[in-house]
Amino acid sequence: MEEKQPTAKTVDIIIPVYKPDKTLKHLLKRLGEQSYPIEKIIIMNTGKSYWKDEEYALIPNLEVHHVTKEEFDHGGTRNQGAGYSESDVMVFMTDDAVPAHKNLIEELVKGLDQTGNNQEPVVAAYARQLPNPDCALTEQYTRSFNYPEKSRVKTKADLPELGIKTFFASNVCCAYDRSAFAASGGFTNHTIFNEDMIYAGNAIRYKDQAVAYVAEAKVYHSHNYGCLTQFHRNFDLAVSQTDHPEVFGGIRSEKEGIRLVKRTCTWLISQRKPWLIPGVIIKSGFKYMGYLMGKRYKHLPFWLIKACTMNLAYWKKQ
């Protein structure tokens, strides 16, 4: 009697979109070339006036839902997108992440089939982010620091070694087991930022689950942020950590930032570009100032919070 083969897992892609451009078209084209079949591509578009149906008419299995800028939330809008999916696996992406090869989805699905050393099930698997061609030199190193060549399954046992990096995951491109996602309640519905790490932290810290970094799954994604943008971004990051002490309490992240600065400076010396080091230190100072102010946001006047954040709409809902 012939042995019955297991049914392949179904996959949907969920992409929050704001002011779509040619990068999104490139992303959708690359998704259409994937080796692994995709059931649906679910677009959660912010601002109906920015979306032109005719420009995407030839994209198969595209499903578009619109939210207003006031309705958008990093966790809530993604949860809404998940509600339109019935697949086994949901891959969340951002609209500026472009698959680097045809096996991206296949590798992420494989990532979800892994377990930790104590058989902890992997409930989220995130991709490696490669720098875009226009990426600044120091940011190229940051990408290799946060997204190394070697894959890893992370569990609670990694906390003493990795610290806050144990919870690191990125919805730039991350696959989730839908049944585990639904059982956990999904992302935090109202969050300023960092919904992916909050989810990963809860899964690892309280549910004996695991998160996989899949270096074989690659997307092109990078930004050349200036000092002020880094300040605002780190302010919001710290707000998210302060609002979720159940996940981040007792785990310091400053040590990881210092390690990145030291490694970047050493790398720049090895590349014979020491004149770039002052820029790294200055930008790191802006990051740290933003982080410190975000950690203390509850003691700041509202006018100052509005000046520090990247996400004014979040505060208007508070």
RODOTOR-788164 format. One record per residue (C-alpha): chain; residue in one letter; residue number from 1; x, y, z. Coordinates in Angstrom, 2 decimals, decimal comma. Layout:
! residues N
<site segu="A" lumpa="A" baza="NUM" x="X" y="Y" z="Z"/>
...
END
This chain:
! residues 318
<site segu="A" lumpa="M" baza="1" x="0,00" y="0,00" z="0,00"/>
<site segu="A" lumpa="E" baza="2" x="1,38" y="3,39" z="-1,03"/>
<site segu="A" lumpa="E" baza="3" x="2,24" y="5,69" z="1,88"/>
<site segu="A" lumpa="K" baza="4" x="0,17" y="8,86" z="1,92"/>
<site segu="A" lumpa="Q" baza="5" x="2,27" y="12,02" z="1,67"/>
<site segu="A" lumpa="P" baza="6" x="1,57" y="14,88" z="4,09"/>
<site segu="A" lumpa="T" baza="7" x="-0,37" y="17,78" z="2,60"/>
<site segu="A" lumpa="A" baza="8" x="1,73" y="20,88" z="1,94"/>
<site segu="A" lumpa="K" baza="9" x="0,97" y="23,84" z="4,15"/>
<site segu="A" lumpa="T" baza="10" x="-1,01" y="26,66" z="2,56"/>
<site segu="A" lumpa="V" baza="11" x="0,47" y="30,16" z="2,67"/>
<site segu="A" lumpa="D" baza="12" x="-0,99" y="33,67" z="2,54"/>
<site segu="A" lumpa="I" baza="13" x="1,05" y="36,89" z="2,39"/>
<site segu="A" lumpa="I" baza="14" x="-0,14" y="39,92" z="4,38"/>
<site segu="A" lumpa="I" baza="15" x="1,34" y="43,34" z="3,54"/>
<site segu="A" lumpa="P" baza="16" x="0,45" y="46,65" z="5,18"/>
<site segu="A" lumpa="V" baza="17" x="0,87" y="49,32" z="2,49"/>
<site segu="A" lumpa="Y" baza="18" x="1,15" y="53,11" z="2,62"/>
<site segu="A" lumpa="K" baza="19" x="1,57" y="55,21" z="-0,54"/>
<site segu="A" lumpa="P" baza="20" x="2,48" y="52,28" z="-2,83"/>
<site segu="A" lumpa="D" baza="21" x="5,33" y="52,83" z="-5,28"/>
<site segu="A" lumpa="K" baza="22" x="7,50" y="50,88" z="-7,73"/>
<site segu="A" lumpa="T" baza="23" x="9,08" y="48,91" z="-4,88"/>
<site segu="A" lumpa="L" baza="24" x="5,72" y="47,33" z="-4,07"/>
<site segu="A" lumpa="K" baza="25" x="5,27" y="46,37" z="-7,74"/>
<site segu="A" lumpa="H" baza="26" x="8,72" y="44,76" z="-7,70"/>
<site segu="A" lumpa="L" baza="27" x="7,82" y="42,92" z="-4,48"/>
<site segu="A" lumpa="L" baza="28" x="4,57" y="41,58" z="-5,93"/>
<site segu="A" lumpa="K" baza="29" x="6,35" y="40,50" z="-9,13"/>
<site segu="A" lumpa="R" baza="30" x="8,92" y="38,56" z="-7,08"/>
<site segu="A" lumpa="L" baza="31" x="6,17" y="36,91" z="-5,03"/>
<site segu="A" lumpa="G" baza="32" x="4,63" y="35,71" z="-8,29"/>
<site segu="A" lumpa="E" baza="33" x="7,91" y="33,93" z="-9,10"/>
<site segu="A" lumpa="Q" baza="34" x="8,18" y="31,98" z="-5,84"/>
<site segu="A" lumpa="S" baza="35" x="8,84" y="28,23" z="-5,90"/>
<site segu="A" lumpa="Y" baza="36" x="6,25" y="27,69" z="-3,14"/>
<site segu="A" lumpa="P" baza="37" x="2,58" y="28,31" z="-4,01"/>
<site segu="A" lumpa="I" baza="38" x="0,88" y="31,33" z="-2,47"/>
<site segu="A" lumpa="E" baza="39" x="-2,88" y="31,21" z="-1,89"/>
<site segu="A" lumpa="K" baza="40" x="-3,59" y="34,90" z="-1,40"/>
<site segu="A" lumpa="I" baza="41" x="-1,75" y="38,20" z="-1,14"/>
<site segu="A" lumpa="I" baza="42" x="-3,69" y="40,33" z="1,34"/>
<site segu="A" lumpa="I" baza="43" x="-3,01" y="44,06" z="1,12"/>
<site segu="A" lumpa="M" baza="44" x="-3,91" y="46,26" z="4,08"/>
<site segu="A" lumpa="N" baza="45" x="-3,72" y="49,65" z="2,42"/>
<site segu="A" lumpa="T" baza="46" x="-3,70" y="52,88" z="4,42"/>
<site segu="A" lumpa="G" baza="47" x="-5,44" y="55,66" z="2,49"/>
<site segu="A" lumpa="K" baza="48" x="-7,81" y="54,51" z="-0,25"/>
<site segu="A" lumpa="S" baza="49" x="-6,97" y="57,49" z="-2,48"/>
<site segu="A" lumpa="Y" baza="50" x="-3,36" y="56,27" z="-2,81"/>
<site segu="A" lumpa="W" baza="51" x="-4,35" y="52,87" z="-4,23"/>
<site segu="A" lumpa="K" baza="52" x="-4,93" y="52,49" z="-8,00"/>
<site segu="A" lumpa="D" baza="53" x="-6,68" y="49,18" z="-8,80"/>
<site segu="A" lumpa="E" baza="54" x="-5,74" y="49,31" z="-12,48"/>
<site segu="A" lumpa="E" baza="55" x="-2,02" y="49,25" z="-11,68"/>
<site segu="A" lumpa="Y" baza="56" x="-2,34" y="45,86" z="-9,97"/>
<site segu="A" lumpa="A" baza="57" x="-5,06" y="44,26" z="-12,11"/>
<site segu="A" lumpa="L" baza="58" x="-2,72" y="41,55" z="-13,43"/>
<site segu="A" lumpa="I" baza="59" x="-1,56" y="40,36" z="-9,99"/>
<site segu="A" lumpa="P" baza="60" x="-3,29" y="37,01" z="-9,30"/>
<site segu="A" lumpa="N" baza="61" x="-5,01" y="36,29" z="-5,97"/>
<site segu="A" lumpa="L" baza="62" x="-4,61" y="39,88" z="-4,78"/>
<site segu="A" lumpa="E" baza="63" x="-7,07" y="40,97" z="-2,09"/>
<site segu="A" lumpa="V" baza="64" x="-7,10" y="44,65" z="-1,06"/>
<site segu="A" lumpa="H" baza="65" x="-8,60" y="46,12" z="2,10"/>
<site segu="A" lumpa="H" baza="66" x="-8,45" y="49,80" z="3,01"/>
<site segu="A" lumpa="V" baza="67" x="-8,02" y="51,52" z="6,36"/>
<site segu="A" lumpa="T" baza="68" x="-7,70" y="55,21" z="7,15"/>
<site segu="A" lumpa="K" baza="69" x="-4,52" y="56,70" z="8,54"/>
<site segu="A" lumpa="E" baza="70" x="-6,33" y="57,22" z="11,84"/>
<site segu="A" lumpa="E" baza="71" x="-7,37" y="53,53" z="11,95"/>
<site segu="A" lumpa="F" baza="72" x="-3,90" y="52,14" z="11,19"/>
<site segu="A" lumpa="D" baza="73" x="-2,12" y="50,40" z="14,03"/>
<site segu="A" lumpa="H" baza="74" x="1,06" y="48,31" z="13,79"/>
<site segu="A" lumpa="G" baza="75" x="-0,53" y="45,39" z="15,65"/>
<site segu="A" lumpa="G" baza="76" x="-4,24" y="45,93" z="15,04"/>
<site segu="A" lumpa="T" baza="77" x="-4,03" y="46,36" z="11,26"/>
<site segu="A" lumpa="R" baza="78" x="-1,95" y="43,22" z="10,93"/>
<site segu="A" lumpa="N" baza="79" x="-4,46" y="41,34" z="13,08"/>
<site segu="A" lumpa="Q" baza="80" x="-7,18" y="42,57" z="10,75"/>
<site segu="A" lumpa="G" baza="81" x="-5,23" y="41,22" z="7,79"/>
<site segu="A" lumpa="A" baza="82" x="-4,80" y="37,89" z="9,58"/>
<site segu="A" lumpa="G" baza="83" x="-8,57" y="37,74" z="9,96"/>
<site segu="A" lumpa="Y" baza="84" x="-8,88" y="37,55" z="6,17"/>
<site segu="A" lumpa="S" baza="85" x="-6,57" y="34,52" z="6,01"/>
<site segu="A" lumpa="E" baza="86" x="-7,48" y="30,86" z="6,36"/>
<site segu="A" lumpa="S" baza="87" x="-4,05" y="29,50" z="5,45"/>
<site segu="A" lumpa="D" baza="88" x="-1,78" y="27,32" z="7,58"/>
<site segu="A" lumpa="V" baza="89" x="1,01" y="29,90" z="7,39"/>
<site segu="A" lumpa="M" baza="90" x="0,80" y="33,69" z="7,27"/>
<site segu="A" lumpa="V" baza="91" x="3,82" y="35,60" z="6,02"/>
<site segu="A" lumpa="F" baza="92" x="3,82" y="39,24" z="7,07"/>
<site segu="A" lumpa="M" baza="93" x="5,91" y="41,59" z="4,95"/>
<site segu="A" lumpa="T" baza="94" x="6,39" y="45,34" z="4,65"/>
<site segu="A" lumpa="D" baza="95" x="5,82" y="47,10" z="1,33"/>
<site segu="A" lumpa="D" baza="96" x="9,54" y="47,89" z="0,90"/>
<site segu="A" lumpa="A" baza="97" x="10,95" y="44,36" z="1,38"/>
<site segu="A" lumpa="V" baza="98" x="11,79" y="42,60" z="-1,90"/>
<site segu="A" lumpa="P" baza="99" x="12,43" y="38,83" z="-2,09"/>
<site segu="A" lumpa="A" baza="100" x="16,05" y="38,19" z="-3,01"/>
<site segu="A" lumpa="H" baza="101" x="15,36" y="34,76" z="-4,57"/>
<site segu="A" lumpa="K" baza="102" x="12,60" y="32,36" z="-5,59"/>
<site segu="A" lumpa="N" baza="103" x="12,85" y="30,16" z="-2,50"/>
<site segu="A" lumpa="L" baza="104" x="11,98" y="32,79" z="0,11"/>
<site segu="A" lumpa="I" baza="105" x="8,57" y="31,39" z="1,06"/>
<site segu="A" lumpa="E" baza="106" x="9,78" y="27,79" z="0,83"/>
<site segu="A" lumpa="E" baza="107" x="12,62" y="28,47" z="3,28"/>
<site segu="A" lumpa="L" baza="108" x="10,31" y="30,27" z="5,73"/>
<site segu="A" lumpa="V" baza="109" x="7,86" y="27,35" z="5,71"/>
<site segu="A" lumpa="K" baza="110" x="10,78" y="24,99" z="6,41"/>
<site segu="A" lumpa="G" baza="111" x="11,77" y="27,29" z="9,27"/>
<site segu="A" lumpa="L" baza="112" x="8,40" y="26,74" z="10,93"/>
<site segu="A" lumpa="D" baza="113" x="8,92" y="22,96" z="10,83"/>
<site segu="A" lumpa="Q" baza="114" x="11,84" y="23,17" z="13,27"/>
<site segu="A" lumpa="T" baza="115" x="11,86" y="22,78" z="17,05"/>
<site segu="A" lumpa="G" baza="116" x="14,11" y="24,00" z="19,84"/>
<site segu="A" lumpa="N" baza="117" x="16,53" y="21,79" z="21,77"/>
<site segu="A" lumpa="N" baza="118" x="13,75" y="20,81" z="24,16"/>
<site segu="A" lumpa="Q" baza="119" x="11,19" y="20,29" z="21,38"/>
<site segu="A" lumpa="E" baza="120" x="9,76" y="23,81" z="21,67"/>
<site segu="A" lumpa="P" baza="121" x="7,65" y="24,39" z="18,51"/>
<site segu="A" lumpa="V" baza="122" x="8,72" y="27,24" z="16,23"/>
<site segu="A" lumpa="V" baza="123" x="5,77" y="29,61" z="15,88"/>
<site segu="A" lumpa="A" baza="124" x="7,49" y="32,41" z="13,94"/>
<site segu="A" lumpa="A" baza="125" x="10,32" y="32,35" z="11,40"/>
<site segu="A" lumpa="Y" baza="126" x="11,88" y="35,56" z="10,09"/>
<site segu="A" lumpa="A" baza="127" x="14,07" y="36,22" z="7,08"/>
<site segu="A" lumpa="R" baza="128" x="17,53" y="37,64" z="6,64"/>
<site segu="A" lumpa="Q" baza="129" x="17,60" y="41,26" z="5,49"/>
<site segu="A" lumpa="L" baza="130" x="20,20" y="42,19" z="2,89"/>
<site segu="A" lumpa="P" baza="131" x="21,21" y="45,81" z="2,18"/>
<site segu="A" lumpa="N" baza="132" x="19,84" y="47,57" z="-0,88"/>
<site segu="A" lumpa="P" baza="133" x="22,38" y="48,78" z="-3,48"/>
<site segu="A" lumpa="D" baza="134" x="22,13" y="52,36" z="-2,18"/>
<site segu="A" lumpa="C" baza="135" x="22,71" y="51,33" z="1,43"/>
<site segu="A" lumpa="A" baza="136" x="25,31" y="53,37" z="3,36"/>
<site segu="A" lumpa="L" baza="137" x="28,47" y="51,52" z="4,38"/>
<site segu="A" lumpa="T" baza="138" x="27,83" y="51,58" z="8,13"/>
<site segu="A" lumpa="E" baza="139" x="24,24" y="50,43" z="7,63"/>
<site segu="A" lumpa="Q" baza="140" x="25,54" y="47,51" z="5,57"/>
<site segu="A" lumpa="Y" baza="141" x="27,47" y="46,36" z="8,62"/>
<site segu="A" lumpa="T" baza="142" x="24,43" y="46,85" z="10,88"/>
<site segu="A" lumpa="R" baza="143" x="22,48" y="44,53" z="8,57"/>
<site segu="A" lumpa="S" baza="144" x="25,16" y="41,82" z="8,84"/>
<site segu="A" lumpa="F" baza="145" x="25,25" y="42,29" z="12,65"/>
<site segu="A" lumpa="N" baza="146" x="21,50" y="41,86" z="13,10"/>
<site segu="A" lumpa="Y" baza="147" x="21,07" y="39,32" z="10,30"/>
<site segu="A" lumpa="P" baza="148" x="24,13" y="37,04" z="10,21"/>
<site segu="A" lumpa="E" baza="149" x="24,83" y="34,20" z="7,78"/>
<site segu="A" lumpa="K" baza="150" x="23,98" y="31,44" z="10,25"/>
<site segu="A" lumpa="S" baza="151" x="20,40" y="30,42" z="11,07"/>
<site segu="A" lumpa="R" baza="152" x="19,29" y="29,87" z="14,65"/>
<site segu="A" lumpa="V" baza="153" x="16,27" y="28,65" z="16,63"/>
<site segu="A" lumpa="K" baza="154" x="15,83" y="30,78" z="19,77"/>
<site segu="A" lumpa="T" baza="155" x="14,19" y="29,61" z="23,00"/>
<site segu="A" lumpa="K" baza="156" x="14,03" y="30,63" z="26,66"/>
<site segu="A" lumpa="A" baza="157" x="17,34" y="28,82" z="27,23"/>
<site segu="A" lumpa="D" baza="158" x="19,07" y="31,46" z="25,08"/>
<site segu="A" lumpa="L" baza="159" x="18,19" y="34,39" z="27,37"/>
<site segu="A" lumpa="P" baza="160" x="21,43" y="34,26" z="29,43"/>
<site segu="A" lumpa="E" baza="161" x="23,53" y="34,39" z="26,23"/>
<site segu="A" lumpa="L" baza="162" x="21,46" y="36,55" z="23,87"/>
<site segu="A" lumpa="G" baza="163" x="19,51" y="38,77" z="26,26"/>
<site segu="A" lumpa="I" baza="164" x="16,93" y="40,87" z="24,44"/>
<site segu="A" lumpa="K" baza="165" x="18,14" y="39,50" z="21,07"/>
<site segu="A" lumpa="T" baza="166" x="16,37" y="36,26" z="22,06"/>
<site segu="A" lumpa="F" baza="167" x="13,10" y="38,02" z="21,30"/>
<site segu="A" lumpa="F" baza="168" x="14,33" y="39,68" z="18,12"/>
<site segu="A" lumpa="A" baza="169" x="12,10" y="39,08" z="15,11"/>
<site segu="A" lumpa="S" baza="170" x="11,03" y="41,32" z="12,24"/>
<site segu="A" lumpa="N" baza="171" x="7,73" y="41,69" z="10,42"/>
<site segu="A" lumpa="V" baza="172" x="9,67" y="43,08" z="7,48"/>
<site segu="A" lumpa="C" baza="173" x="9,42" y="39,42" z="6,48"/>
<site segu="A" lumpa="C" baza="174" x="8,23" y="36,86" z="9,02"/>
<site segu="A" lumpa="A" baza="175" x="6,15" y="33,67" z="8,75"/>
<site segu="A" lumpa="Y" baza="176" x="3,72" y="32,68" z="11,50"/>
<site segu="A" lumpa="D" baza="177" x="1,98" y="29,43" z="12,26"/>
<site segu="A" lumpa="R" baza="178" x="-1,64" y="30,57" z="12,01"/>
<site segu="A" lumpa="S" baza="179" x="-3,08" y="28,15" z="14,58"/>
<site segu="A" lumpa="A" baza="180" x="-0,52" y="29,23" z="17,21"/>
<site segu="A" lumpa="F" baza="181" x="-1,07" y="32,86" z="16,23"/>
<site segu="A" lumpa="A" baza="182" x="-4,84" y="32,54" z="16,72"/>
<site segu="A" lumpa="A" baza="183" x="-4,46" y="30,67" z="20,01"/>
<site segu="A" lumpa="S" baza="184" x="-2,24" y="33,44" z="21,38"/>
<site segu="A" lumpa="G" baza="185" x="-4,62" y="36,22" z="20,33"/>
<site segu="A" lumpa="G" baza="186" x="-2,28" y="37,54" z="17,64"/>
<site segu="A" lumpa="F" baza="187" x="-0,38" y="40,78" z="17,97"/>
<site segu="A" lumpa="T" baza="188" x="-1,07" y="43,36" z="20,65"/>
<site segu="A" lumpa="N" baza="189" x="-3,98" y="45,27" z="19,14"/>
<site segu="A" lumpa="H" baza="190" x="-2,83" y="48,75" z="20,08"/>
<site segu="A" lumpa="T" baza="191" x="0,92" y="49,24" z="19,98"/>
<site segu="A" lumpa="I" baza="192" x="3,16" y="52,07" z="18,87"/>
<site segu="A" lumpa="F" baza="193" x="5,74" y="49,75" z="17,33"/>
<site segu="A" lumpa="N" baza="194" x="7,58" y="46,47" z="17,88"/>
<site segu="A" lumpa="E" baza="195" x="4,54" y="44,17" z="17,65"/>
<site segu="A" lumpa="D" baza="196" x="6,78" y="41,40" z="16,29"/>
<site segu="A" lumpa="M" baza="197" x="9,16" y="41,34" z="19,28"/>
<site segu="A" lumpa="I" baza="198" x="6,27" y="41,57" z="21,75"/>
<site segu="A" lumpa="Y" baza="199" x="4,72" y="38,50" z="20,11"/>
<site segu="A" lumpa="A" baza="200" x="8,06" y="36,64" z="20,07"/>
<site segu="A" lumpa="G" baza="201" x="8,80" y="37,58" z="23,67"/>
<site segu="A" lumpa="N" baza="202" x="5,46" y="36,28" z="24,92"/>
<site segu="A" lumpa="A" baza="203" x="5,85" y="33,07" z="22,90"/>
<site segu="A" lumpa="I" baza="204" x="9,34" y="32,37" z="24,24"/>
<site segu="A" lumpa="R" baza="205" x="8,98" y="33,64" z="27,78"/>
<site segu="A" lumpa="Y" baza="206" x="5,55" y="32,27" z="28,70"/>
<site segu="A" lumpa="K" baza="207" x="4,49" y="29,60" z="26,21"/>
<site segu="A" lumpa="D" baza="208" x="7,66" y="27,50" z="25,84"/>
<site segu="A" lumpa="Q" baza="209" x="7,64" y="28,19" z="22,11"/>
<site segu="A" lumpa="A" baza="210" x="10,50" y="29,11" z="19,80"/>
<site segu="A" lumpa="V" baza="211" x="11,34" y="31,68" z="17,12"/>
<site segu="A" lumpa="A" baza="212" x="13,55" y="30,84" z="14,15"/>
<site segu="A" lumpa="Y" baza="213" x="15,93" y="33,10" z="12,29"/>
<site segu="A" lumpa="V" baza="214" x="16,15" y="31,67" z="8,77"/>
<site segu="A" lumpa="A" baza="215" x="19,27" y="33,00" z="7,07"/>
<site segu="A" lumpa="E" baza="216" x="18,47" y="31,01" z="3,91"/>
<site segu="A" lumpa="A" baza="217" x="15,34" y="33,15" z="3,40"/>
<site segu="A" lumpa="K" baza="218" x="16,48" y="36,54" z="2,13"/>
<site segu="A" lumpa="V" baza="219" x="14,91" y="39,90" z="1,32"/>
<site segu="A" lumpa="Y" baza="220" x="16,42" y="43,19" z="0,26"/>
<site segu="A" lumpa="H" baza="221" x="15,53" y="45,82" z="2,85"/>
<site segu="A" lumpa="S" baza="222" x="17,48" y="48,73" z="4,32"/>
<site segu="A" lumpa="H" baza="223" x="17,15" y="52,42" z="5,17"/>
<site segu="A" lumpa="N" baza="224" x="19,64" y="55,26" z="5,36"/>
<site segu="A" lumpa="Y" baza="225" x="18,10" y="56,92" z="8,40"/>
<site segu="A" lumpa="G" baza="226" x="19,50" y="60,23" z="9,63"/>
<site segu="A" lumpa="C" baza="227" x="20,18" y="61,13" z="13,26"/>
<site segu="A" lumpa="L" baza="228" x="16,75" y="62,61" z="13,98"/>
<site segu="A" lumpa="T" baza="229" x="14,90" y="59,67" z="12,44"/>
<site segu="A" lumpa="Q" baza="230" x="16,97" y="57,29" z="14,56"/>
<site segu="A" lumpa="F" baza="231" x="16,11" y="59,38" z="17,62"/>
<site segu="A" lumpa="H" baza="232" x="12,36" y="59,17" z="16,88"/>
<site segu="A" lumpa="R" baza="233" x="12,53" y="55,46" z="16,04"/>
<site segu="A" lumpa="N" baza="234" x="14,35" y="54,58" z="19,25"/>
<site segu="A" lumpa="F" baza="235" x="11,98" y="56,72" z="21,29"/>
<site segu="A" lumpa="D" baza="236" x="9,05" y="54,63" z="19,99"/>
<site segu="A" lumpa="L" baza="237" x="11,00" y="51,42" z="20,51"/>
<site segu="A" lumpa="A" baza="238" x="11,57" y="52,29" z="24,16"/>
<site segu="A" lumpa="V" baza="239" x="7,90" y="53,27" z="24,59"/>
<site segu="A" lumpa="S" baza="240" x="6,88" y="49,80" z="23,38"/>
<site segu="A" lumpa="Q" baza="241" x="9,29" y="48,14" z="25,82"/>
<site segu="A" lumpa="T" baza="242" x="8,11" y="50,32" z="28,71"/>
<site segu="A" lumpa="D" baza="243" x="4,48" y="49,50" z="27,95"/>
<site segu="A" lumpa="H" baza="244" x="5,23" y="45,76" z="28,04"/>
<site segu="A" lumpa="P" baza="245" x="7,25" y="45,03" z="31,18"/>
<site segu="A" lumpa="E" baza="246" x="5,81" y="41,51" z="31,18"/>
<site segu="A" lumpa="V" baza="247" x="7,97" y="40,85" z="28,10"/>
<site segu="A" lumpa="F" baza="248" x="10,97" y="43,16" z="28,44"/>
<site segu="A" lumpa="G" baza="249" x="11,17" y="43,63" z="32,20"/>
<site segu="A" lumpa="G" baza="250" x="14,54" y="42,71" z="33,68"/>
<site segu="A" lumpa="I" baza="251" x="16,22" y="42,48" z="30,26"/>
<site segu="A" lumpa="R" baza="252" x="18,46" y="45,41" z="29,31"/>
<site segu="A" lumpa="S" baza="253" x="19,03" y="46,27" z="25,66"/>
<site segu="A" lumpa="E" baza="254" x="21,68" y="49,00" z="26,08"/>
<site segu="A" lumpa="K" baza="255" x="24,45" y="46,38" z="26,22"/>
<site segu="A" lumpa="E" baza="256" x="23,53" y="45,15" z="22,74"/>
<site segu="A" lumpa="G" baza="257" x="23,65" y="48,71" z="21,38"/>
<site segu="A" lumpa="I" baza="258" x="27,12" y="49,29" z="22,82"/>
<site segu="A" lumpa="R" baza="259" x="28,32" y="46,02" z="21,31"/>
<site segu="A" lumpa="L" baza="260" x="27,04" y="47,11" z="17,88"/>
<site segu="A" lumpa="V" baza="261" x="28,87" y="50,46" z="18,10"/>
<site segu="A" lumpa="K" baza="262" x="32,16" y="48,79" z="19,08"/>
<site segu="A" lumpa="R" baza="263" x="31,86" y="46,15" z="16,35"/>
<site segu="A" lumpa="T" baza="264" x="30,98" y="48,78" z="13,72"/>
<site segu="A" lumpa="C" baza="265" x="33,97" y="50,96" z="14,61"/>
<site segu="A" lumpa="T" baza="266" x="36,31" y="47,96" z="14,53"/>
<site segu="A" lumpa="W" baza="267" x="34,91" y="46,95" z="11,15"/>
<site segu="A" lumpa="L" baza="268" x="35,34" y="50,46" z="9,72"/>
<site segu="A" lumpa="I" baza="269" x="39,00" y="50,40" z="10,78"/>
<site segu="A" lumpa="S" baza="270" x="39,42" y="47,04" z="9,05"/>
<site segu="A" lumpa="Q" baza="271" x="37,88" y="48,59" z="5,92"/>
<site segu="A" lumpa="R" baza="272" x="40,32" y="51,53" z="6,20"/>
<site segu="A" lumpa="K" baza="273" x="37,46" y="54,01" z="6,64"/>
<site segu="A" lumpa="P" baza="274" x="38,18" y="55,40" z="10,13"/>
<site segu="A" lumpa="W" baza="275" x="36,83" y="58,85" z="9,21"/>
<site segu="A" lumpa="L" baza="276" x="33,32" y="57,36" z="9,31"/>
<site segu="A" lumpa="I" baza="277" x="33,65" y="56,49" z="13,02"/>
<site segu="A" lumpa="P" baza="278" x="32,64" y="59,95" z="14,37"/>
<site segu="A" lumpa="G" baza="279" x="29,39" y="59,71" z="12,37"/>
<site segu="A" lumpa="V" baza="280" x="28,67" y="56,30" z="13,90"/>
<site segu="A" lumpa="I" baza="281" x="29,23" y="57,64" z="17,41"/>
<site segu="A" lumpa="I" baza="282" x="27,07" y="60,73" z="16,83"/>
<site segu="A" lumpa="K" baza="283" x="24,20" y="58,72" z="15,35"/>
<site segu="A" lumpa="S" baza="284" x="24,47" y="56,21" z="18,19"/>
<site segu="A" lumpa="G" baza="285" x="24,18" y="59,12" z="20,61"/>
<site segu="A" lumpa="F" baza="286" x="20,92" y="60,17" z="18,99"/>
<site segu="A" lumpa="K" baza="287" x="19,67" y="56,58" z="19,22"/>
<site segu="A" lumpa="Y" baza="288" x="20,55" y="56,41" z="22,89"/>
<site segu="A" lumpa="M" baza="289" x="18,97" y="59,78" z="23,70"/>
<site segu="A" lumpa="G" baza="290" x="15,76" y="58,70" z="21,98"/>
<site segu="A" lumpa="Y" baza="291" x="15,79" y="55,41" z="23,85"/>
<site segu="A" lumpa="L" baza="292" x="16,36" y="57,04" z="27,24"/>
<site segu="A" lumpa="M" baza="293" x="13,53" y="59,53" z="26,68"/>
<site segu="A" lumpa="G" baza="294" x="11,20" y="56,78" z="25,50"/>
<site segu="A" lumpa="K" baza="295" x="11,89" y="54,73" z="28,62"/>
<site segu="A" lumpa="R" baza="296" x="10,83" y="57,77" z="30,67"/>
<site segu="A" lumpa="Y" baza="297" x="7,94" y="58,94" z="28,48"/>
<site segu="A" lumpa="K" baza="298" x="5,40" y="58,71" z="31,32"/>
<site segu="A" lumpa="H" baza="299" x="7,20" y="61,58" z="33,04"/>
<site segu="A" lumpa="L" baza="300" x="7,32" y="63,82" z="29,94"/>
<site segu="A" lumpa="P" baza="301" x="4,80" y="66,54" z="29,00"/>
<site segu="A" lumpa="F" baza="302" x="2,59" y="65,63" z="26,07"/>
<site segu="A" lumpa="W" baza="303" x="4,00" y="68,35" z="23,82"/>
<site segu="A" lumpa="L" baza="304" x="7,47" y="66,83" z="24,22"/>
<site segu="A" lumpa="I" baza="305" x="6,19" y="63,29" z="23,53"/>
<site segu="A" lumpa="K" baza="306" x="4,65" y="64,55" z="20,27"/>
<site segu="A" lumpa="A" baza="307" x="7,99" y="66,09" z="19,32"/>
<site segu="A" lumpa="C" baza="308" x="9,86" y="62,84" z="20,00"/>
<site segu="A" lumpa="T" baza="309" x="7,63" y="60,21" z="18,38"/>
<site segu="A" lumpa="M" baza="310" x="7,40" y="58,92" z="14,81"/>
<site segu="A" lumpa="N" baza="311" x="3,79" y="57,88" z="15,30"/>
<site segu="A" lumpa="L" baza="312" x="1,54" y="60,82" z="16,17"/>
<site segu="A" lumpa="A" baza="313" x="-1,60" y="58,86" z="15,27"/>
<site segu="A" lumpa="Y" baza="314" x="-0,84" y="56,39" z="18,08"/>
<site segu="A" lumpa="W" baza="315" x="-0,83" y="59,14" z="20,71"/>
<site segu="A" lumpa="K" baza="316" x="-4,06" y="60,64" z="19,40"/>
<site segu="A" lumpa="K" baza="317" x="-5,77" y="57,33" z="20,22"/>
<site segu="A" lumpa="Q" baza="318" x="-4,42" y="57,33" z="23,77"/>
END
